[in-house]
Amino acid sequence: MEGDTFIDKIRRSRSLKLFLLLGPGLIFLAIFFFAPFVISLMLSLGMLDKEVYTWYLTFEVTLRYYIRFFTNPGTVRAIILSFYYASVTTIGTLLLAYPMAYYMAFKMDKRMKTTAVFIIFLPFWINFILRVYAMRFILHEAGPLQQGLISIGLLSEPIPILGTDIAVIITMIYSYLIFMLLPIFGVVEKINKEYIEAAYTLGAPPLKTFLKITLPLSKPGIIAGSLLVFIPALGEFVIPILVGGGRAYTIGRLIYDNFIRISGILGWAMGSAAAMVYIGLILISTYIYFKFVGREITLI
């Protein structure tokens, strides 16, 4: 119609509305998420090559980089160690976060909850690398933790923690605790308190009430928190490098070393193959987790 403004055209056109709402986000994802993924996949399959400064596409598909990755003697150990760190970190954050979330949801008033969430968030306003270096300082033999324990007589001499699996796990639990705490707190806080009061009225003891009502109703938060912790923890490489020393060689560090330390197309292709394997492990782990744990949520 003549005289229509651009706003009027938007109001009448459903497709234009969808484009304006979804277009910017989809374009951003296409450039910064899907494109790097496709490029990495093509590199891992040998479909991209480079001469001097020129990249060109080849139509030869090869699995040599995957074969080289799996035949590397350190690959299996790196994958096992990554799963070990990620699993222990997930369990550790769950054991620490659930009591905290439960207490915040049921024992604190609204004002105290706001204050507690602010205090929990406060350390995470600091750069991640700085927090890891702070943990290095705390866990060091001359750091305040061990020196304080020695001064009160609980330790006779410093314990070498840095460079061990314990240091890596402690730092990873500290770094990922908030990703477990917030989903569980969000779910537990919304549990209808009348269910718990009804259980007490019917004579159920506190432990049975927790196991039969509170815990099943909080499973969505546990699953969400577990995935938010396990997935990034599986690919973690900064913490193993800074506090784990040379022996903490994970799949994330394997990807990093291939991209950074091996020059040329070989390093890029090997790193891309390792990244594709990591993505595959994530997808398989997530599928298994939902198959055996997520099914229980639908039955509650």
HELIX and SHEET records of a PDB file:
HELIX    1   1 PHE A    6  ARG A   12  1                                   7    
HELIX    2   2 ARG A   14  LEU A   29  1                                  16    
HELIX    3   3 ALA A   30  PHE A   34  3                                   5    
HELIX    4   4 ALA A   35  SER A   44  1                                  10    
HELIX    5   5 ARG A   64  THR A   71  1                                   8    
HELIX    6   6 THR A   75  LYS A  107  1                                  33    
HELIX    7   7 LYS A  110  PHE A  121  1                                  12    
HELIX    8   8 LEU A  122  TRP A  125  5                                   4    
HELIX    9   9 PHE A  128  LEU A  139  1                                  12    
HELIX   10  10 PRO A  144  SER A  151  1                                   8    
HELIX   11  11 ASP A  165  GLU A  189  1                                  25    
HELIX   12  12 LYS A  193  THR A  201  1                                   9    
HELIX   13  13 PRO A  206  THR A  209  1                                   4    
HELIX   14  14 PHE A  210  THR A  214  3                                   5    
HELIX   15  15 LEU A  215  LEU A  217  1                                   3    
HELIX   16  16 LYS A  219  LEU A  234  1                                  16    
HELIX   17  17 VAL A  238  GLY A  244  1                                   7    
HELIX   18  18 GLY A  245  ARG A  247  5                                   3    
HELIX   19  19 ILE A  251  ILE A  260  1                                  10    
HELIX   20  20 GLY A  264  TYR A  289  1                                  26    
HELIX   21  21 PHE A  290  GLY A  294  3                                   5    
HELIX   22  22 ARG A  295  LEU A  299  1                                   5    
SHEET    1   A 2 LEU A  48  GLU A  51  0                                        
SHEET    2   A 2 THR A  54  LEU A  57 -1                                        
END                                                                             
